[in-house]
Amino acid sequence: MKLFQWYYSPLLVLGAWWLPTIEANAETDVETNAVSVACRAGMNTAAGSTGNVNIGSKITPANAHNASLTVTLIYSCTNLGSTAGTVSVCLGADGGSYNPTNISPRYMSINGPGTNPRLAFTMTQNNILWGTRNGSGSEYNSGARPIAAGSTITGQTSIKFSLVSDPSNVNATPGVYTSNFLDTGNTTLRYEDNDLAHPTGDCTTGIQIPVRFPFTVQATVIPSCSVTSASDVNLGSHSASKKSITGNNPSAINVTCTKGTPYTIGLMPSNKRVDGAGVMSGTGGNTDKIAYQLRSTTGIAGQIWGNTATSTTLGNGVLGKINGVNQSYPVYVTVPSADFKPDDYSDKVTIQLNY
C-alpha cells in the first residue's frame, strides 16, 4: 500500500472553518577507385548492435507529457581499400512499428502496431524533428569526412526522445509501452565514399545498407496517485447560540491518478481519530476546543468520512474515480454547537490516498 499525504485545514471563524543497428554490414562499395568503405551504426549502443531507449520506467500523469531522454546515435566507417578518400553518412528513421508514416508524434503501445492504449513521443536532433529523406523530418548528415586507407572513423549525434502533451498520454493505463524500429525498413543508413579528388557530403547517390541499426523505444507507466491541490472548509462566523452548524467545500480535494488505478481517500483530524471526529483549537491561550465531524455527504447526519480505508477496503473512506483525469471531491463538516469563547478556530486534516 502506498500512501500520499496532504494537509488542509477546516476553519471556523468564531468561527470553524519516453535506428536499427546501422549495421553497415560490411557492404562493399565497388568503384573504379580503390576507396572501399563499409559503415554501421547503433542507437544508444555500439555501432552494429541492436539498441534500446527507455524513456522512463516510472511514467505517471505528472510526467507523461514531458519525460525525456537524450541518447547517442553512433556510426563507424572502415576503409577496406588501399587509397585514402572521403565518406559521408546519412541516418534517418520513420514512425516505427506503430505507424511508419506518422512521425509527429510517433507512438508506442502495449498491444502492438496501431492499438490502444498508446503513448505519444517525438525524436529530435538538434531540436529538429528527426525523420527520413523521403518522408517527414530531417535525416542526420555527417558531411564529407576524410578516411585513410585501412582505417576506421567514428562519429555521433544526439537524439532526444520526449513524451509529449497528448490525450493518450494522460489516459495511459499501467504497462510497458514499446515501438520497434526495424533494420528492414524503419531506419535508413546511407553512406557515400569517394576519392580525395571527388569528395561528397550529401549521401544522395550513396549506398543504402540492407542491414541498418534496429532499436526499440519503450516507457513504463506505473500506478500512481497524487493530491494536486487541497483547500480549506470555511464554516463562517456564528454567534455562540448557533447549533448544528454545517459547511462544505465542493472542491476541497483534487486528485490525479493513473487511469485504471483503484484508490480510496481517507481523512484524519490532527487528533488521529480514524472516525473523522476532530476538534478545532483557538488562538493564543484560548483552551476551548470545538468538536467537529468530517463527512462525505451533505447534511447534519451526512456520511462520516474517516481514515479506516485501505488500498483494498473502503472502510469509512471515499472510493476514488479512476478515469485518469483530475478529480474533485467535496468535504462536508458539521459542528454541534458554537457555544465557545469568541475566537478563530481551526484544525489540520490529513488526506491519505491508498492505492
C-alpha positions as MATLAB code, in Angstrom:
seq = 'MKLFQWYYSPLLVLGAWWLPTIEANAETDVETNAVSVACRAGMNTAAGSTGNVNIGSKITPANAHNASLTVTLIYSCTNLGSTAGTVSVCLGADGGSYNPTNISPRYMSINGPGTNPRLAFTMTQNNILWGTRNGSGSEYNSGARPIAAGSTITGQTSIKFSLVSDPSNVNATPGVYTSNFLDTGNTTLRYEDNDLAHPTGDCTTGIQIPVRFPFTVQATVIPSCSVTSASDVNLGSHSASKKSITGNNPSAINVTCTKGTPYTIGLMPSNKRVDGAGVMSGTGGNTDKIAYQLRSTTGIAGQIWGNTATSTTLGNGVLGKINGVNQSYPVYVTVPSADFKPDDYSDKVTIQLNY';
ca = [
       0.000    0.000    0.000;
       1.325    3.397   -0.988;
       0.308    6.462    0.975;
       0.178   10.011   -0.235;
      -0.480   12.640    2.388;
      -1.594   16.242    2.030;
      -2.943   18.671    4.523;
      -5.748   21.178    4.597;
      -7.499   22.970    7.383;
     -11.171   23.266    8.262;
     -11.640   26.815    9.522;
     -14.254   28.256   11.784;
     -14.332   31.957   12.438;
     -15.781   32.434   15.720;
     -15.605   30.519   13.649;
     -14.919   26.988   12.197;
     -13.501   26.697    9.172;
       9.940    8.048  -23.493;
      17.704    3.121  -35.616;
      18.350   -0.095  -36.116;
      21.992   -1.186  -35.980;
      23.487    0.737  -38.722;
      24.812   -2.487  -39.237;
      26.507   -1.113  -42.242;
      27.136   -4.700  -42.670;
      30.416   -4.682  -44.457;
      28.611   -3.603  -47.582;
      31.456   -3.258  -50.106;
      31.350   -0.259  -52.379;
      32.996   -1.435  -55.629;
      34.230    1.511  -57.633;
      36.971    2.295  -60.110;
      38.952    3.940  -57.339;
      40.497    1.919  -54.555;
      38.372    3.549  -51.825;
      36.057    0.837  -50.455;
      34.132    1.788  -47.326;
      31.743   -0.132  -45.088;
      29.649    1.609  -42.381;
      27.447    0.632  -39.491;
      25.606    2.378  -36.656;
      23.884    1.857  -33.329;
      21.294    3.756  -31.291;
      22.300    4.066  -27.659;
      24.663    1.112  -28.203;
      27.831    0.173  -30.033;
      27.718    0.520  -33.833;
      26.456   -2.775  -35.249;
      24.319   -3.707  -32.202;
      20.581   -3.524  -31.534;
      19.739   -0.593  -29.305;
      17.167    0.139  -26.633;
      15.910    3.526  -25.476;
      13.983    3.530  -22.190;
      12.389    6.953  -21.814;
      11.273    6.125  -18.302;
      10.352    3.265  -16.004;
       8.094    5.368  -13.776;
       5.718    7.274  -16.043;
       2.747    8.828  -14.246;
       0.210   11.534  -15.145;
       2.683   14.021  -13.695;
       5.435   13.332  -16.273;
       3.553   11.639  -19.125;
       3.723   14.889  -21.102;
       7.380   15.789  -20.652;
       9.569   12.820  -19.631;
      12.589   12.736  -21.954;
      15.908   11.024  -22.559;
      18.783   12.081  -24.819;
      20.930    9.257  -26.205;
      23.813    8.931  -28.659;
      23.463    7.589  -32.201;
      26.908    6.265  -33.129;
      28.289    5.323  -36.535;
      31.603    3.893  -37.714;
      33.081    3.506  -41.210;
      36.060    1.409  -42.276;
      38.045    1.971  -45.475;
      38.773   -1.525  -46.739;
      40.657   -0.163  -49.751;
      44.208    0.896  -50.366;
      43.514    4.566  -51.115;
      42.582    7.421  -48.840;
      39.288    9.154  -49.582;
      36.155   10.644  -48.010;
      32.888    9.231  -46.737;
      29.580   10.842  -45.806;
      26.936    9.108  -43.678;
      23.172    9.817  -43.541;
      20.957    8.340  -40.816;
      17.180    8.529  -40.507;
      14.088    6.877  -39.032;
      10.381    6.776  -39.882;
       7.466    6.407  -37.475;
       8.397    2.931  -36.278;
       6.336   -0.224  -35.996;
       3.230    1.504  -34.589;
       2.706    3.608  -37.728;
       5.679    4.072  -40.124;
       4.160    7.138  -41.810;
       3.421    9.089  -38.656;
       6.396   10.832  -37.011;
       4.803   13.853  -35.381;
       4.156   12.386  -32.965;
       5.296    8.787  -33.036;
       3.567    6.252  -30.790;
       4.338    3.320  -28.512;
       1.709    0.801  -27.453;
       1.220   -2.186  -25.167;
      -0.531   -4.426  -27.673;
       1.357   -3.772  -30.916;
       1.045   -1.590  -34.039;
      -1.962    0.693  -34.280;
      -3.528   -0.289  -30.949;
      -4.589    1.491  -27.798;
      -3.602    2.318  -25.158;
      -0.644    4.233  -26.523;
       1.963    6.864  -25.638;
       2.922    9.743  -27.928;
       6.571   10.765  -28.272;
       8.933   12.670  -30.522;
      12.524   12.116  -31.681;
      14.523   15.259  -32.356;
      18.089   16.006  -33.419;
      19.388   19.480  -32.591;
      15.802   20.471  -31.726;
      14.637   19.492  -35.242;
      12.228   16.639  -35.864;
      14.361   13.660  -36.867;
      12.954   11.751  -39.848;
      13.860   10.424  -43.287;
      14.939   11.863  -46.628;
      11.802   10.834  -48.496;
       9.390   11.389  -45.659;
       8.875   13.968  -42.940;
      11.514   15.483  -40.732;
      15.232   15.770  -41.386;
      17.820   12.987  -41.503;
      21.273   13.288  -39.993;
      24.118   14.043  -42.481;
      27.707   13.760  -41.318;
      29.121   15.683  -44.297;
      32.242   14.509  -46.123;
      34.849   13.147  -43.753;
      38.394   12.118  -44.666;
      39.218    8.438  -44.204;
      42.676    6.960  -44.635;
      43.319    3.638  -46.359;
      42.747    0.734  -43.966;
      41.427    3.000  -41.178;
      38.158    3.363  -39.277;
      36.460    6.621  -38.340;
      33.615    7.098  -35.892;
      31.034    9.817  -35.374;
      27.901   10.514  -33.410;
      24.878   12.711  -32.955;
      22.439   13.161  -30.076;
      18.805   12.101  -30.430;
      16.271   13.304  -27.855;
      13.252   11.121  -27.114;
      10.410   13.001  -25.427;
       6.905   12.169  -24.300;
       4.556   14.955  -25.371;
       1.268   16.538  -24.412;
      -1.354   14.237  -25.862;
      -4.682   12.963  -24.527;
      -3.477    9.381  -24.917;
      -0.571   10.034  -22.545;
      -2.755   11.410  -19.773;
      -5.137    8.471  -20.145;
      -2.486    5.756  -20.450;
      -3.059    2.727  -18.245;
      -0.228    0.911  -16.411;
       2.042   -1.275  -18.550;
       5.157   -1.384  -20.737;
       4.760    0.598  -23.985;
       7.072   -0.133  -26.939;
       7.703    0.752  -30.574;
      10.221   -1.138  -32.718;
      12.425    0.461  -35.359;
      13.406   -2.496  -37.505;
      16.519   -2.745  -39.674;
      14.352   -3.894  -42.603;
      12.658   -0.578  -43.228;
      12.088    1.713  -40.259;
      15.627    3.085  -40.291;
      17.871    4.361  -43.065;
      21.647    4.159  -43.269;
      23.179    5.604  -46.428;
      26.843    6.268  -46.986;
      28.772    7.630  -49.940;
      32.521    7.242  -50.437;
      34.840    8.779  -52.963;
      38.475    9.542  -53.587;
      40.005   12.736  -52.353;
      39.656   14.381  -55.779;
      35.876   13.949  -55.742;
      34.665   14.475  -52.154;
      30.946   14.482  -51.485;
      28.934   15.123  -48.369;
      25.300   14.718  -49.287;
      24.868   10.909  -49.478;
      22.441   11.431  -52.390;
      23.883    8.638  -54.539;
      25.213    6.629  -51.631;
      24.597    3.027  -50.745;
      21.515    2.157  -48.674;
      22.686   -0.623  -46.401;
      20.241   -3.533  -46.170;
      21.102   -4.211  -42.520;
      20.859   -0.922  -40.674;
      20.512   -0.080  -36.995;
      17.465   -1.577  -35.214;
      16.326   -0.264  -31.869;
      13.342   -0.280  -29.535;
      11.787    2.677  -27.730;
       9.952    1.960  -24.507;
       8.373    3.570  -21.463;
       6.647    2.023  -18.454;
       3.506    3.562  -16.987;
       3.034    2.742  -13.311;
       0.051    3.053  -10.957;
       0.254    6.417   -9.269;
      -1.932    8.864   -7.358;
      -1.318   12.360   -6.052;
      -3.243   15.153   -4.428;
      -2.893   18.036   -6.860;
      -4.491   20.585   -4.527;
      -6.419   20.939   -1.289;
      -8.317   23.909    0.092;
      -9.980   24.772    3.404;
     -13.549   24.267    4.517;
     -14.614   27.597    5.999;
     -17.619   27.318    8.257;
     -18.061   31.059    8.582;
     -18.841   33.228   11.603;
     -21.561   32.284   14.072;
     -22.978   33.501   17.343;
     -22.481   31.456   20.495;
     -26.124   30.377   20.393;
     -25.811   28.711   16.990;
     -26.444   24.976   16.894;
     -25.982   22.284   14.217;
     -23.564   24.252   12.057;
     -22.768   22.836    8.601;
     -20.247   23.827    5.966;
     -18.610   22.422    2.870;
     -16.111   22.978    0.091;
     -17.254   21.376   -3.202;
     -13.670   21.036   -4.468;
     -11.710   20.730   -1.239;
      -9.611   17.825   -2.539;
      -8.296   17.362   -6.097;
      -6.678   14.054   -7.038;
      -4.988   12.777  -10.219;
      -4.244    9.068  -10.677;
      -3.011    6.846  -13.482;
      -6.084    5.773  -15.442;
      -7.468    2.487  -14.183;
      -5.736    2.737  -10.807;
      -8.189    1.957   -7.975;
      -7.771    4.069   -4.873;
      -9.510    5.248   -1.741;
      -9.298    8.527    0.151;
      -9.144    8.793    3.913;
      -9.333   11.872    6.135;
      -7.901   12.124    9.643;
      -8.040   15.121   12.005;
      -4.957   16.172   13.943;
      -6.141   14.179   16.966;
      -5.634   10.978   14.891;
      -9.253    9.900   15.236;
      -9.959    7.407   12.432;
     -13.682    8.157   12.667;
     -13.149   11.708   11.351;
     -14.208   13.339   14.632;
     -11.832   16.211   15.321;
     -11.535   19.327   17.426;
     -10.635   22.849   16.368;
      -8.391   24.972   18.555;
      -8.476   28.676   19.130;
      -5.594   31.125   19.154;
      -3.184   32.281   21.839;
      -4.005   30.999   25.304;
      -7.565   30.035   24.472;
      -8.069   26.497   25.773;
     -11.551   25.991   24.307;
     -11.925   23.206   21.755;
     -14.746   22.953   19.227;
     -15.762   19.456   18.218;
     -16.466   18.805   14.528;
     -17.202   15.855   12.267;
     -15.855   15.230    8.748;
     -18.441   13.913    6.297;
     -18.556   12.811    2.655;
     -22.188   13.741    2.051;
     -24.225   16.803    2.903;
     -26.352   17.398    5.965;
     -26.017   17.309    9.705;
     -26.184   13.499    9.545;
     -24.173   13.034    6.347;
     -21.946   10.014    5.795;
     -18.972   10.049    8.198;
     -15.580   10.382    6.459;
     -12.715    8.894    8.426;
      -9.460    7.033    7.857;
     -10.140    3.292    8.038;
      -9.898    2.830    4.231;
      -7.065    0.818    2.718;
      -5.992    0.076   -0.861;
      -8.358   -2.916   -0.900;
     -11.162   -1.958    1.501;
     -13.324    1.167    1.580;
     -13.979    1.359    5.311;
     -15.285    4.828    6.137;
     -13.317    6.456    3.330;
     -14.324    7.573   -0.153;
     -13.859    5.481   -3.294;
     -11.762    7.248   -5.929;
     -12.775    7.776   -9.548;
     -10.411    6.004  -11.969;
     -10.724    7.793  -15.332;
      -7.222    9.289  -15.167;
      -8.057   12.984  -15.155;
      -8.103   15.422  -12.271;
     -10.984   14.649   -9.929;
     -12.522   16.930   -7.318;
     -14.016   15.686   -4.062;
     -16.252   17.748   -1.745;
     -15.739   17.732    2.006;
     -18.559   18.440    4.442;
     -18.111   19.455    8.090;
     -20.642   19.630   10.887;
     -20.308   21.344   14.280;
     -22.835   20.624   17.043;
     -22.520   23.968   18.795;
     -20.770   27.355   18.686;
     -21.126   27.998   22.418;
     -17.456   28.790   22.998;
     -15.226   31.761   23.613;
     -15.177   34.127   20.601;
     -12.069   33.350   18.556;
     -10.853   31.897   15.255;
     -10.840   28.109   15.481;
      -9.147   25.674   13.086;
      -7.675   22.203   12.763;
      -5.379   20.416   10.309;
      -6.704   17.380    8.460;
      -4.510   14.733    6.785;
      -5.575   13.430    3.355;
      -4.473    9.853    2.781;
      -4.527    8.172   -0.654;
      -4.459    4.379   -0.643;
      -3.659    2.649   -3.976;
];
